[in-house]
């Protein structure tokens, strides 16, 4: 599906290594139940892997979209009219805004496994949130979509 320039749709999925860790957690659960027999071992393997997989999936299911005149980042919906000029952050600058430059009042859709981000000032005078920090693998495309949606 081809999106217009004012649209952006991205899912921030967890890296493959996290899925491998989920499988290892299932193996660890199985080994803990090994002394109890084969059925508990299999239940531990299936149950532990399933629970760890659900945790990885829920954390990695964040979605970033610009659609319908709003930035939808995770559970937040921010009208583009309330947003300032988006700033594309490379890996080093994104790390700085996640750490020593960050403001506790800011909205942050932060995924540490995504190295780049976009920082967008919140211009609504009634909103105490100074900016939105949004992790994205496509920072240029997200910034372009926000600019296009603002008109």
C-alpha positions as CSV (number, residue, x, y, z in Angstrom):
1,X,0.0,0.0,0.0
2,X,1.4,3.4,-1.1
3,X,1.0,6.0,1.6
4,X,0.7,9.7,0.8
5,X,3.6,12.0,2.1
6,X,1.4,13.1,5.0
7,X,1.1,9.5,6.2
8,X,3.6,7.4,8.1
9,X,3.1,4.0,9.6
10,X,5.8,2.0,11.4
11,X,5.8,-0.8,13.9
12,X,8.7,-0.8,16.4
13,X,9.3,-4.6,16.7
14,X,11.7,-6.2,19.1
15,X,15.0,-7.4,17.7
16,X,15.5,-11.1,16.9
17,X,17.9,-11.5,19.8
18,X,15.0,-10.8,22.2
19,X,13.0,-13.7,20.6
20,X,16.1,-16.0,21.1
21,X,16.1,-14.9,24.8
22,X,12.4,-15.8,25.1
23,X,13.2,-19.3,23.8
24,X,16.1,-19.6,26.3
25,X,13.7,-18.6,29.1
26,X,11.4,-21.4,28.0
27,X,14.4,-23.8,28.2
28,X,15.3,-22.6,31.6
29,X,11.7,-23.2,32.8
30,X,11.8,-26.7,31.4
31,X,15.1,-27.4,33.1
32,X,13.7,-26.2,36.4
33,X,10.9,-28.8,36.1
34,X,13.1,-31.6,34.8
35,X,13.2,-33.4,38.2
36,X,9.4,-33.6,38.2
37,X,9.2,-35.6,35.0
38,X,8.6,-35.3,31.2
39,X,5.2,-33.7,31.3
40,X,6.1,-30.9,33.7
41,X,9.3,-30.4,31.6
42,X,7.2,-30.0,28.4
43,X,4.7,-27.7,30.2
44,X,7.6,-25.6,31.5
45,X,9.1,-25.4,28.0
46,X,5.8,-24.4,26.3
47,X,4.5,-22.2,29.1
48,X,7.8,-20.4,29.7
49,X,8.4,-19.8,26.0
50,X,4.8,-18.6,25.5
51,X,4.9,-16.2,28.5
52,X,8.3,-14.8,27.5
53,X,7.2,-14.5,23.9
54,X,4.0,-12.6,24.9
55,X,6.1,-10.2,26.9
56,X,8.5,-9.5,24.0
57,X,5.6,-9.2,21.6
58,X,3.7,-6.7,23.8
59,X,6.8,-4.5,24.4
60,X,7.7,-4.7,20.7
61,X,4.3,-3.8,19.4
62,X,4.6,0.0,19.6
63,X,3.3,1.7,16.5
64,X,4.2,5.2,15.2
65,X,1.8,6.7,12.7
66,X,0.9,10.1,11.2
67,X,-2.6,9.8,10.0
68,X,-5.7,11.9,10.1
69,X,-3.9,15.1,11.2
70,X,-2.4,13.5,14.3
71,X,0.8,11.8,15.4
72,X,-0.1,8.5,17.0
73,X,2.8,7.2,19.0
74,X,2.0,4.2,21.1
75,X,-1.1,5.1,23.1
76,X,-0.6,8.8,22.6
77,X,-2.5,10.8,20.0
78,X,-1.2,14.4,19.4
79,X,-2.8,16.7,16.8
80,X,-0.1,18.0,14.4
81,X,-1.5,21.5,15.0
82,X,0.0,21.2,18.6
83,X,3.4,20.1,17.2
84,X,6.4,22.3,16.4
85,X,9.2,21.6,13.8
86,X,10.4,18.0,14.1
87,X,14.1,17.5,14.7
88,X,15.7,14.4,13.3
89,X,18.1,12.8,15.8
90,X,20.9,10.5,14.7
91,X,22.1,7.7,17.0
92,X,24.4,9.9,19.1
93,X,22.0,12.8,19.5
94,X,19.1,10.4,20.3
95,X,21.2,8.8,23.0
96,X,21.8,12.3,24.5
97,X,18.1,13.2,24.5
98,X,17.3,9.8,26.2
99,X,19.9,10.5,28.9
100,X,21.4,13.8,30.1
101,X,19.3,16.2,27.8
102,X,16.0,14.6,28.7
103,X,13.2,16.4,30.5
104,X,11.0,14.4,32.9
105,X,7.9,16.1,31.6
106,X,8.4,15.0,28.0
107,X,6.4,12.3,26.3
108,X,8.8,9.5,25.3
109,X,8.0,6.6,23.1
110,X,11.4,5.1,23.8
111,X,12.7,1.8,22.4
112,X,16.4,1.4,23.3
113,X,17.0,-1.0,20.5
114,X,16.0,1.7,17.9
115,X,19.1,4.0,17.6
116,X,17.4,7.0,15.9
117,X,14.5,9.2,16.9
118,X,12.6,12.4,16.2
119,X,12.1,15.1,18.8
120,X,9.0,17.3,18.3
121,X,8.3,20.3,20.4
122,X,4.8,20.5,21.8
123,X,3.6,24.1,21.1
124,X,0.2,23.9,22.8
125,X,0.4,26.5,25.6
126,X,-2.0,24.5,27.8
127,X,0.1,21.4,27.7
128,X,3.0,21.2,30.2
129,X,4.8,18.6,28.0
130,X,7.8,20.3,26.4
131,X,8.4,17.8,23.6
132,X,7.7,14.4,22.3
133,X,10.6,12.0,21.8
134,X,9.7,9.2,19.4
135,X,12.0,6.3,18.6
136,X,11.8,5.5,14.8
137,X,13.9,3.6,12.3
138,X,12.8,6.1,9.7
139,X,13.3,9.5,11.2
140,X,13.5,11.4,7.9
141,X,10.2,9.9,6.7
142,X,8.5,10.6,10.1
143,X,9.6,14.2,10.1
144,X,8.5,14.7,6.5
145,X,5.1,13.2,7.3
146,X,4.6,15.5,10.2
147,X,5.6,18.5,8.1
148,X,3.3,17.5,5.3
149,X,0.4,16.9,7.7
150,X,0.8,20.4,9.2
151,X,0.4,21.8,5.7
